């Protein structure tokens, strides 16, 4: 069976690891988002935020993370076939990491009563962005011209 029939992620170890990292992140998101959607008080307690009965915003975050996880699944299934989705995953993680950094460490600290509670989310998203980007870059397809110049040099 040729490379084309097997799928690039099956033969490219970097893309195989990229898929694993993305699946791990998607399942972590799902654990968070399903809890936020159906038991938001648990998330508020975990982050040591003030309990409130007006938690539709947190439930909405849960719903949006379900949608995001669907796009992550497409990227994890075949990152070579869907490069836009594949690169969107680390970019989205980077954006989330920047947001959580602003909220927890930046001048927007006054935006919540317990900003340091978001530091683990910041670390998780930055780590996922770095891992995903590095694995995608290492697993990118090389042109024949590039391979010849590396082999002869």
NORVEN-V778661 format. One line per field, one symbol per residue. ss: DSSP state (H for helix, E for strand, - for the rest). phi: phi as a letter, one per 40 degrees, with the letter a starting at -180 (. if undefined). burial: b if it has 16 or more other C-alpha atoms within 10 Angstrom, else e. Layout:
# NORVEN-V778661
ss = ???
phi = ???
burial = ???
This chain:
# NORVEN-V778661
ss = --HHHH-HHHH-HHHHHHHHHHHHHHHHHHHHHHHHHH-HHHHHHH---------HHHHHHHHHHHHHHHHHHHHHH-----HHHHHHHHHHHHHHHHHHHHHHH-HHHHH---HHHHHHHHHHHHHHHHHHHHHHHH-----HHHHHHHHH-
phi = .cdcccgcccbccccccddccccdccccdccccccccbadcccdcdcfcccaccbcccccddcccccccccccccccacccbccccccccccccccccdccdccbcccdccacaccccdcccccccccccccccccccccccccccccccccc
burial = eeeeeeebbeebebbbbbbebbbebbbebbebbbbbbebbbebbeeeeeeeeeeeeebbebbbebbebbebbbbbbbbbbeeeebbbbbbbbbbbbbbbbbbbbeeeeeeeeeebbbbbebbeebbbbbebbbebbeebbeeeeeeeeeeeee
